[in-house]
Amino acid sequence: MQIELVNIGKQFNTDWVFRNICFSVDENSVTAILGRNGSGKSTLLQIIAGNISPTTGKVTCTHGSTSIPDDAIFRHLALVAPYQELIEEFTLGEMLDFHFSFKPIMKGFDRVQLVEMLGFNTGKQKQIRQFSSGMKQRVKLILALLSDVPLLLLDEPAMNLDEAGIEWYHNMIGEFKRNRTVIICSNLHQTESFFADKIIRIEKYN
């Protein structure tokens, strides 16, 4: 998927979070949006995802030769973010079934394989509320990475992961970023997005 941002700005009340953001994202590339906490990275990612509207400017998304309407972009992406919640009353199997009733699972994989790929053992009836924060983050990532969509949006993807979890993330993103467009928001570039093809520093637009 190709994405173009033209003069994007976001204002809350009288305060501008950022202004005049202009850049393009090439198909099948990885773009890192870097900046300190509170600089507007998550807000920008939500604008790209179509979850909130910019105050100024326009985001254009194209898949192949097809322009994607603003109200349909959610069908073509998977998102991982700190503000994203899992349904904690679900078991892992129920969470997988629920998610993949809305997003197609990547061809060649099934639920059993996804559980194995998570790399931790848990009882089949254990609710997600009983998972550690690192386990929950792995679940978020596996749901996104194994969704058969052309666009991945990752906001602080290594949050709550320990050393083994970060290594797992590196292995997974290395395998599943291929042939997809990936945008990563991070303030830990060397951990989360060091492999990016393009870097956008959002403080430039604050």
Sequence and secondary structure as in RCSB ss.txt:
>XXXX:A:sequence
MQIELVNIGKQFNTDWVFRNICFSVDENSVTAILGRNGSGKSTLLQIIAGNISPTTGKVTCTHGSTSIPDDAIFR
HLALVAPYQELIEEFTLGEMLDFHFSFKPIMKGFDRVQLVEMLGFNTGKQKQIRQFSSGMKQRVKLILALLSDVP
LLLLDEPAMNLDEAGIEWYHNMIGEFKRNRTVIICSNLHQTESFFADKIIRIEKYN
>XXXX:A:secstr
 EEEEEEEEEEETTEEEEEEEEEEE TT EEEEE  TTSSHHHHHHHHHTSS  SEEEEEEEETTEEE GGGGGG
GEEEE TT    TTSBHHHHHHHHTTTS B TT  HHHHHHHHT    TT BGGGS HHHHHHHHHHHHHTB  S
EEEEESTTTT  HHHHHHHHHHHHHHSTTSEEEEEES HHHHTTT SEEEEGGGG 
